[in-house]
Amino acid sequence: MLNERALIMRLQRSGPKHVAELAGLCDATVPEIVHCLHRLCEEGVLVANAARGYGLARDLEWLDTDAILTRSATHARASIDQLDVAWSVDSTNTQLRHTAVASDKVRVLLAERQTGGRGRLGRSWQSPLAANLYLSILREFPGGWSCLSGLSLAVGLAMAQALESLGVASIALKWPNDVQIGGRKLGGILIEGAGERSGNVRAVIGLGLNVAMPRQAAGHIDQPWTDLAQVAPQLLSRNALAAALLDCLLPTLERFAQQGLTPFLSQYAQRDVLRGQAVAASFGDGTQCLGIAQGVADDGALRIRNAQGEHAIYAGEVSVRRA
Ligand code: BTN
């Protein structure tokens, strides 16, 4: 069977090639090669040139376990039980939900591509090959599922701190899981339960961060978005980004496990894009709650005040209402 990865590596090493030449080099049939090349062009990895053949559309840096671990701080490395980089999976969150981890450690999975990347509220998450970061962490937390209320807010803060440590300024957070710059979504967080063990809840914390979104995939995004290629002062290595994320996230998860959301609330308030804004929270049953966002409660709920009083919002889609 044609090895997609080997084909790309070959083009990376030796420059553009025509279909027939690639079929010979990869020991594959012409239809197999054509199918693979078309997919990679659609993902923005390859470009076709009539004279030169198929070649890389851009420089590619591959995710690499050793490169991530050697750049990570000692404290982060010490808490990682296992870190893997997959080539192509349905969803890193889904994969980790079915694995095990030592109770005092985390398991980390990154992927070059997700074929079924998932966002909040049943949305899909565009996850083209070798373009962005798709990273999930499996960890146990003491107590039940309700103890994880507000965890996405603490995780968003850790993402913001990691990005700022690499020179990306003005990161804001939109309740409950958006990482934004200038009102555009740069990243998102999806936290899912993975069962309970001895009274502890197992959670998969999935992060998506747009690094250099190819225009082909960007066409499928249905909300204002951005990527680091547009907002960062320089091109950032995905391995360096993954290491910085883990350095900030793993202590944050430990602190959240010990103390809950309380120690993060004042820092969250400084980045909260909804606070003081006229907002609409929309729910799955078609109802809405309109009012002024008052910030976040101790348990992670969004507080909305209107003529009927103050409401604690735990779910739904929140948007800012323009005057
Ligand atoms: C959102 O903003 O709606 C959440 C997006 C979360 C995307 C990440 S990418 C890694 C992990 N795997 C998934 O399928 N989703 C999360």
Boltz pocket constraint, residues with backbone or C-beta under 6 A from the ligand:
constraints:
  - pocket:
      binder: B
      contacts: [[A, 90], [A, 91], [A, 92], [A, 93], [A, 94], [A, 114], [A, 116], [A, 117], [A, 118], [A, 119], [A, 120], [A, 121], [A, 123], [A, 125], [A, 133], [A, 134], [A, 135], [A, 136], [A, 177], [A, 178], [A, 187], [A, 188], [A, 189], [A, 190], [A, 206], [A, 207], [A, 208], [A, 209]]
      max_distance: 6.0
